Amino acid sequence: MDPAPRYSIAALVAALLTAGVALAPGSEGPIPVLAGIAVVTFVGTALVLVDPAPFRERRERPNWAAGAFAGAATFGTLALLIGAGSTDNIGAGVLGLVLAWTGFAAGVVHQRE
């Protein structure tokens, strides 16, 4: 995908997710967490849009590595969500999730090069 549409879509996804977290009921929404969500989501989305084929491929056998990653990322996100402060912190949970998935996307893109 060409850079201009890729970055436009990435900016839109990042803005929508960040706004959703900021407007969520009970979300504390501290500025550094919201900024982190915006930046990491933008980078992760842009990485996926470079070559989305590996993220859409069907396999004949289960991909245990991807399944283990998804389970660990979900567990880590829930731990961040519950453990970041005395109340549930939606922003911290979302930031943890987008960090994990951006790392996964970066690994897939790096492996394909």
C-alpha positions as a LaTeX table, in Angstrom:
\begin{tabular}{lrrr}
\hline
Residue & $x$ (\AA) & $y$ (\AA) & $z$ (\AA) \\
\hline
Met1 & 0.00 & 0.00 & 0.00 \\
Asp2 & 1.25 & 3.49 & $-0.81$ \\
Pro3 & 2.44 & 5.57 & 2.15 \\
Ala4 & $-0.20$ & 8.34 & 2.00 \\
Pro5 & $-3.29$ & 6.10 & 2.31 \\
Arg6 & $-1.48$ & 3.81 & 4.76 \\
Tyr7 & $-0.64$ & 6.68 & 7.11 \\
Ser8 & $-4.10$ & 8.21 & 6.72 \\
Ile9 & $-5.80$ & 4.95 & 7.69 \\
Ala10 & $-3.35$ & 4.45 & 10.56 \\
Ala11 & $-4.03$ & 7.97 & 11.85 \\
Leu12 & $-7.79$ & 7.40 & 11.66 \\
Val13 & $-7.59$ & 4.07 & 13.54 \\
Ala14 & $-5.34$ & 5.62 & 16.19 \\
Ala15 & $-7.62$ & 8.64 & 16.61 \\
Leu16 & $-10.76$ & 6.50 & 16.91 \\
Leu17 & $-9.24$ & 4.13 & 19.46 \\
Thr18 & $-7.76$ & 6.96 & 21.52 \\
Ala19 & $-11.04$ & 8.89 & 21.48 \\
Gly20 & $-12.93$ & 5.75 & 22.45 \\
Val21 & $-10.69$ & 5.22 & 25.48 \\
Ala22 & $-10.84$ & 8.89 & 26.44 \\
Leu23 & $-14.64$ & 8.91 & 26.30 \\
Ala24 & $-15.20$ & 5.51 & 27.95 \\
Pro25 & $-17.20$ & 5.66 & 31.17 \\
Gly26 & $-14.92$ & 5.32 & 34.17 \\
Ser27 & $-11.77$ & 5.92 & 32.16 \\
Glu28 & $-9.26$ & 8.10 & 33.94 \\
Gly29 & $-7.63$ & 8.93 & 30.60 \\
Pro30 & $-4.34$ & 10.52 & 31.70 \\
Ile31 & $-2.67$ & 12.37 & 28.82 \\
Pro32 & 0.53 & 10.23 & 28.71 \\
Val33 & $-1.52$ & 7.03 & 28.46 \\
Leu34 & $-3.73$ & 8.46 & 25.73 \\
Ala35 & $-0.65$ & 9.72 & 23.84 \\
Gly36 & 0.90 & 6.26 & 24.14 \\
Ile37 & $-2.23$ & 4.61 & 22.79 \\
Ala38 & $-2.32$ & 7.02 & 19.83 \\
Val39 & 1.34 & 6.60 & 18.88 \\
Val40 & 1.55 & 2.83 & 19.35 \\
Thr41 & $-1.74$ & 2.23 & 17.51 \\
Phe42 & $-0.58$ & 4.42 & 14.62 \\
Val43 & 2.71 & 2.51 & 14.29 \\
Gly44 & 1.09 & $-0.92$ & 14.63 \\
Thr45 & $-1.60$ & $-0.15$ & 12.08 \\
Ala46 & 0.94 & 1.25 & 9.63 \\
Leu47 & 3.07 & $-1.90$ & 10.03 \\
Val48 & 0.12 & $-4.18$ & 9.31 \\
Leu49 & $-0.88$ & $-2.13$ & 6.26 \\
Val50 & 2.60 & $-2.46$ & 4.71 \\
Asp51 & 1.74 & $-6.06$ & 3.85 \\
Pro52 & $-1.54$ & $-7.33$ & 5.33 \\
Ala53 & $-1.29$ & $-10.78$ & 3.67 \\
Pro54 & 0.36 & $-12.59$ & 6.63 \\
Phe55 & $-2.43$ & $-11.41$ & 8.92 \\
Arg56 & $-5.14$ & $-12.79$ & 6.61 \\
Glu57 & $-3.57$ & $-16.12$ & 5.62 \\
Arg58 & $-5.45$ & $-19.30$ & 6.41 \\
Arg59 & $-3.47$ & $-22.30$ & 7.57 \\
Glu60 & $-4.23$ & $-25.99$ & 7.38 \\
Arg61 & $-2.88$ & $-26.55$ & 10.90 \\
Pro62 & $-3.45$ & $-24.48$ & 14.02 \\
Asn63 & $-0.85$ & $-21.79$ & 14.63 \\
Trp64 & 0.08 & $-22.55$ & 18.24 \\
Ala65 & 2.58 & $-19.69$ & 18.47 \\
Ala66 & $-0.05$ & $-17.11$ & 17.50 \\
Gly67 & $-2.54$ & $-18.71$ & 19.87 \\
Ala68 & $-0.07$ & $-18.63$ & 22.76 \\
Phe69 & 0.76 & $-15.01$ & 21.96 \\
Ala70 & $-2.92$ & $-14.03$ & 21.91 \\
Gly71 & $-3.52$ & $-15.74$ & 25.25 \\
Ala72 & $-0.48$ & $-14.17$ & 26.90 \\
Ala73 & $-1.31$ & $-10.72$ & 25.50 \\
Thr74 & $-4.87$ & $-10.99$ & 26.78 \\
Phe75 & $-3.72$ & $-12.11$ & 30.23 \\
Gly76 & $-1.13$ & $-9.31$ & 30.39 \\
Thr77 & $-3.69$ & $-6.75$ & 29.30 \\
Leu78 & $-6.14$ & $-7.83$ & 31.98 \\
Ala79 & $-3.38$ & $-7.73$ & 34.59 \\
Leu80 & $-2.50$ & $-4.18$ & 33.53 \\
Leu81 & $-6.15$ & $-3.20$ & 33.49 \\
Ile82 & $-6.72$ & $-4.42$ & 37.04 \\
Gly83 & $-3.32$ & $-3.66$ & 38.54 \\
Ala84 & $-2.74$ & $-0.10$ & 37.31 \\
Gly85 & $-4.00$ & 1.84 & 40.28 \\
Ser86 & $-6.77$ & 1.32 & 42.75 \\
Thr87 & $-9.52$ & 1.41 & 40.13 \\
Asp88 & $-9.89$ & $-0.19$ & 36.73 \\
Asn89 & $-7.78$ & 1.73 & 34.26 \\
Ile90 & $-9.08$ & 1.14 & 30.74 \\
Gly91 & $-6.32$ & 3.26 & 29.22 \\
Ala92 & $-3.53$ & 1.16 & 30.74 \\
Gly93 & $-5.18$ & $-2.04$ & 29.55 \\
Val94 & $-5.64$ & $-0.76$ & 26.01 \\
Leu95 & $-2.08$ & 0.56 & 25.91 \\
Gly96 & $-0.78$ & $-2.84$ & 27.02 \\
Leu97 & $-2.81$ & $-4.57$ & 24.33 \\
Val98 & $-1.70$ & $-2.26$ & 21.50 \\
Leu99 & 1.93 & $-2.57$ & 22.65 \\
Ala100 & 1.69 & $-6.35$ & 22.48 \\
Trp101 & 0.00 & $-6.41$ & 19.08 \\
Thr102 & 2.40 & $-3.82$ & 17.65 \\
Gly103 & 5.30 & $-5.99$ & 18.75 \\
Phe104 & 3.65 & $-8.96$ & 17.10 \\
Ala105 & 3.08 & $-6.99$ & 13.87 \\
Ala106 & 6.68 & $-5.77$ & 13.88 \\
Gly107 & 7.90 & $-9.35$ & 14.27 \\
Val108 & 5.76 & $-10.59$ & 11.39 \\
Val109 & 6.88 & $-7.74$ & 9.11 \\
His110 & 10.54 & $-8.27$ & 10.05 \\
Gln111 & 10.30 & $-12.03$ & 9.47 \\
Arg112 & 8.81 & $-11.52$ & 5.99 \\
Glu113 & 11.61 & $-9.24$ & 4.79 \\
\hline
\end{tabular}
